[in-house]
């Protein structure tokens, strides 16, 4: 039986950790990366208990050279079949200033967009040469309908959706698949400090199962849940001056 080799960034918590455990099995080799060693080791142990062979690496996704070196190192050991770019952060604007502080905006763009590009580019160059492999980018429904007080997050995820579509077309002739996934509200630690209206929220574990099913069906773009996606599509038919009012209940407020 051939061992499937899977790399995951942002594997220490949230969707990344759930995906790692969803794919963990005796015929799988997992290469996990994140910044928090304690949480990463915990996820690694859980995956090992499910039968997977696991290696983890402390990685700052915002450091381009480090990401390239990490992927090349693990790919030289065992050719990576599938990489998930899950690393991400979310910040909000302040109550007394509607403009998100620029350092928060750039931090999110550096992590959510640039970090994913670094990982996808490193994987894409290797996979293109052998003409096989899958790259999965974890976006967000905030890319489809931006939220006014998470400006950097919305922008970073919208950029990632655009990048994913472009990369998909670029790598299609080389038999490399690029999948972009845009979940709605997911119950993760990242959202624990935020008060907001989060309709149709699901767990990270449910999210991982849906993503795995979508990939098995070959879906290149997948956004869920369908009910929330439908509301967003209907909302996009409204003029922007009216949409700003209908979207207001979805604003995020940081808990004190």
Phi and psi in degrees as a GROMACS rama.xvg file:
@    title "Ramachandran Plot"
@    xaxis  label "Phi"
@    yaxis  label "Psi"
@TYPE xy
-77.4488  135.329  UNK-2
-79.5623  131.185  UNK-3
-87.2964  128.419  UNK-4
-103.668  118.918  UNK-5
-126.29  131.46  UNK-6
-110.059  140.424  UNK-7
-137.362  124.63  UNK-8
-94.7638  154.569  UNK-9
64.3518  37.8521  UNK-10
-87.9279  1.32167  UNK-11
-84.1138  -13.0133  UNK-12
-163.324  174.301  UNK-13
59.0696  -140.51  UNK-14
-63.4424  -39.0724  UNK-15
-60.5062  -44.9129  UNK-16
-65.7516  -39.3841  UNK-17
-66.2477  -39.3023  UNK-18
-64.8139  -42.5264  UNK-19
-56.6687  -45.6091  UNK-20
-74.3461  -28.7771  UNK-21
-67.5906  -36.0924  UNK-22
-91.0948  -13.2018  UNK-23
-61.6343  126.167  UNK-24
-165.201  163.361  UNK-25
-59.8145  -23.4458  UNK-26
-99.4776  22.3766  UNK-27
-126.202  136.814  UNK-28
-109.432  120.149  UNK-29
-106.548  132.954  UNK-30
-114.265  105.177  UNK-31
-103.095  143.916  UNK-32
-141.848  149.058  UNK-33
-176.414  -179.596  UNK-34
-93.9854  -27.4184  UNK-35
-93.137  106.178  UNK-36
-66.0153  -39.3306  UNK-37
-60.7956  -50.2436  UNK-38
-68.4957  -35.7896  UNK-39
-65.1217  -40.9115  UNK-40
-65.4995  -37.4061  UNK-41
-62.3466  -45.8915  UNK-42
-63.6744  -41.3078  UNK-43
-58.4545  -43.7338  UNK-44
-63.9809  -39.0224  UNK-45
-65.0362  -39.2548  UNK-46
-69.408  -37.0764  UNK-47
-64.1044  -37.8326  UNK-48
-64.3274  -22.8822  UNK-49
-88.9059  1.25909  UNK-50
104.76  -4.84423  UNK-51
-78.0771  151.879  UNK-52
-89.6473  124.726  UNK-53
-128.191  136.446  UNK-54
-126.093  139.469  UNK-55
-126.532  155.314  UNK-56
-141.32  133.191  UNK-57
-75.6549  120.981  UNK-58
-141.936  132.558  UNK-59
-96.0315  108.904  UNK-60
-63.7986  -17.3131  UNK-61
-82.7922  -6.82807  UNK-62
-97.9974  103.766  UNK-63
-55.6312  -49.092  UNK-64
-63.5159  -38.0578  UNK-65
-64.6507  -40.4758  UNK-66
-65.4015  -44.7238  UNK-67
-61.0839  -45.2424  UNK-68
-64.3483  -41.2596  UNK-69
-61.1624  -48.9807  UNK-70
-67.0872  -42.9752  UNK-71
-61.8549  -37.4599  UNK-72
-64.2884  -48.5415  UNK-73
-72.9504  -32.1325  UNK-74
-70.5565  -29.5838  UNK-75
-69.8502  -32.1639  UNK-76
-69.8407  -53.4674  UNK-77
-146.25  126.645  UNK-78
-58.5357  123.614  UNK-79
-75.3983  126.407  UNK-80
-87.0293  -31.2509  UNK-81
-150.479  130.203  UNK-82
-126.174  133.588  UNK-83
-107.591  125.211  UNK-84
-99.4954  97.159  UNK-85
-109.862  -12.8892  UNK-86
-59.4358  129.848  UNK-87
-166.672  154.551  UNK-88
-135.497  160.495  UNK-89
-137.783  132.437  UNK-90
-125.329  162.634  UNK-91
-123.525  164.988  UNK-92
-78.1244  167.507  UNK-93
-86.1674  153.855  UNK-94
-61.9441  -32.863  UNK-95
-92.7659  4.21796  UNK-96
-149.564  113.847  UNK-97
-69.6215  -16.2111  UNK-98
-89.5034  121.216  UNK-99
-62.4119  132.579  UNK-100
-54.0668  136.012  UNK-101
-61.3045  -31.8372  UNK-102
-66.4917  -35.5494  UNK-103
-68.4154  -41.1958  UNK-104
-60.6732  -48.5328  UNK-105
-69.1477  -31.1686  UNK-106
-62.3662  -42.0093  UNK-107
-70.3968  -40.5786  UNK-108
-65.035  -40.1324  UNK-109
-62.6717  -40.8055  UNK-110
-81.7238  -56.7967  UNK-111
-72.558  -40.3235  UNK-112
-95.8872  -59.3828  UNK-113
-63.1437  -42.9267  UNK-114
-60.1454  -42.286  UNK-115
-66.1597  -37.4007  UNK-116
-64.923  -41.2119  UNK-117
-59.0754  -46.1687  UNK-118
-67.3238  -44.6538  UNK-119
-67.1418  -38.1472  UNK-120
-66.0974  -44.7572  UNK-121
-61.1532  -44.1678  UNK-122
-69.0024  -42.7012  UNK-123
-60.8175  -40.6625  UNK-124
-64.8223  -38.1889  UNK-125
-72.4276  -45.9452  UNK-126
-66.588  -34.9206  UNK-127
-60.0437  -39.1611  UNK-128
-65.9731  -36.4175  UNK-129
-98.977  -0.528901  UNK-130
56.4667  49.6498  UNK-131
-167.118  156.019  UNK-132
132.147  162.817  UNK-133
-131.511  137.613  UNK-134
-119.497  127.558  UNK-135
-119.942  121.223  UNK-136
-105.153  125.654  UNK-137
-93.6379  106.024  UNK-138
-95.7048  -139.254  UNK-139
-168.551  154.339  UNK-140
-65.5331  -15.6436  UNK-141
-64.2834  -18.2383  UNK-142
-72.6771  -29.5027  UNK-143
-88.2829  -32.3888  UNK-144
-138.694  97.3959  UNK-145
-60.7789  148.668  UNK-146
-109.877  132.712  UNK-147
-64.2584  -29.637  UNK-148
-104.93  12.983  UNK-149
-127.955  65.6154  UNK-150
-67.7762  -46.3485  UNK-151
-66.5705  -40.5853  UNK-152
-62.7141  -48.4017  UNK-153
-59.2192  -44.3717  UNK-154
-65.2843  -41.7722  UNK-155
-64.966  -39.5706  UNK-156
-74.7277  -34.6592  UNK-157
-64.7743  -41.329  UNK-158
-62.6541  -37.622  UNK-159
-67.2514  -37.843  UNK-160
-63.0772  -43.9053  UNK-161
-64.0206  -43.231  UNK-162
-62.4523  -43.0653  UNK-163
-61.0962  -42.663  UNK-164
-65.568  -42.0419  UNK-165
-65.4766  -42.526  UNK-166
-68.2596  -35.6273  UNK-167
-57.1032  -48.0574  UNK-168
-65.9298  -36.4949  UNK-169
-69.6196  -36.1668  UNK-170
-96.1886  -8.98735  UNK-171
-55.5984  -40.8497  UNK-172
-65.1375  -14.7201  UNK-173
-103.257  11.8375  UNK-174
64.0253  26.4221  UNK-175
-105.133  124.948  UNK-176
-94.073  135.498  UNK-177
-119.222  117.943  UNK-178
-110.667  132.698  UNK-179
-113.53  124.558  UNK-180
-115.214  128.352  UNK-181
-123.545  89.7798  UNK-182
-73.5065  160.829  UNK-183
-85.0287  -133.472  UNK-184
-79.9151  125.062  UNK-185
-121.698  132.339  UNK-186
-76.5119  97.7573  UNK-187
-131.926  170.064  UNK-188
-62.3952  -30.3508  UNK-189
-60.2022  -31.503  UNK-190
-92.4998  -3.09357  UNK-191
-67.875  -22.2937  UNK-192
-96.1528  9.646  UNK-193
-117.827  133.633  UNK-194
-99.3643  124.832  UNK-195
-164.976  164.783  UNK-196
-81.1312  115.058  UNK-197
-125.108  79.3372  UNK-198
-67.8281  145.987  UNK-199
61.4511  29.3304  UNK-200
-65.9369  138.677  UNK-201
-127.873  167.58  UNK-202
-77.7905  163.034  UNK-203
-63.1554  -35.1213  UNK-204
-65.5757  -43.0387  UNK-205
-63.8425  -38.6283  UNK-206
-61.5703  -45.5266  UNK-207
-61.2651  -40.3155  UNK-208
-64.0933  -41.4736  UNK-209
-65.9175  -39.7424  UNK-210
-64.4015  -44.7766  UNK-211
-60.409  -42.088  UNK-212
-64.8814  -41.4762  UNK-213
-62.6309  -40.7525  UNK-214
-67.8398  -37.6732  UNK-215
-64.7932  -24.6292  UNK-216
-93.3674  -1.61499  UNK-217
78.4541  19.7041  UNK-218
-73.1303  124.705  UNK-219
-78.9333  -39.7168  UNK-220
-124.421  131.319  UNK-221
-143.036  121.692  UNK-222
-126.262  136.057  UNK-223
-153.323  159.896  UNK-224
-75.5654  156.179  UNK-225
-60.8771  -38.0641  UNK-226
-60.4045  -44.2226  UNK-227
-71.3319  -37.4726  UNK-228
-60.9591  -40.1427  UNK-229
-63.8127  -42.6939  UNK-230
-61.9052  -39.8536  UNK-231
-65.3586  -43.5636  UNK-232
-63.161  -39.8961  UNK-233
-66.7877  -40.7728  UNK-234
-62.247  -33.1448  UNK-235
-68.1655  -13.7159  UNK-236
-78.4211  -16.4925  UNK-237
-78.2642  151.873  UNK-238
-64.7249  151.161  UNK-239
-62.728  -32.4221  UNK-240
-66.4768  -29.5553  UNK-241
-85.3223  -35.0275  UNK-242
-63.265  -31.5785  UNK-243
-62.2822  -28.9918  UNK-244
-79.8662  -42.0624  UNK-245
-68.7787  -24.4543  UNK-246
-88.2212  -11.1852  UNK-247
-57.1029  -38.473  UNK-248
-62.2293  -16.5953  UNK-249
-89.0639  -1.90761  UNK-250
-59.9155  150.2  UNK-251
-98.6614  140.051  UNK-252
-126.041  124.129  UNK-253
-69.9361  130.996  UNK-254
-69.3072  145.879  UNK-255
